[in-house]
Amino acid sequence: MSKITKVLSLFAIGGSVYSIIELIWKGIFSGSSTHWTMFILGGIAFLAIGEINEYLSWETPIWLQCFIGSLIVVILEFVFGCVLNLWLGLHIWDYSNLPFNLLGQICLPFAISWYFLSAFAIVADDYLRYWLFGEEKPHYCLCFKKR
């Protein structure tokens, strides 16, 4: 399978799951919708989180991978929010009423949520790569190993 097919597959999975998470969070049965740009954001975030184990060793503690993953998502959401909401005025989201927000585009409560959701994304990406693309079987550790 080509690298392009792998990247597009992972992008589509990440974008879809991100959009579904947003719909669930907003209340899927309340008539809520998600903006198409959230699919793009989710796909990029999933690909970026998937690269953590491509650059760091498997011995990198999962808690540190989750922290890096949450930073990736928060940075992406801030950039997307500044462009989509502040610059283009699309008003897709506004966290101004939440504590510890930055320009209403990111906030501490969601950053903490992304820490835990990153664990799911890391494991999902690793196992998808293993099952679908024959990459190395995932394994994780909780703390740094002594040398």
Buried (B, 14 or more C-beta within 10 A) or exposed (E): EEEEEBEEBBBBBBBBBBBEBBBEEEEEEEEEEBBEBBBBBBBBBBBBBBEBBEEEEEEBBBEBBBBBBBBBBBEBBBBBBBEBBBEEEEEBBBBEEEEEBBEBBBBBEBBEBBBEBBBBBBBBBBEBBEEBEEBEEBEBBEEEEEE
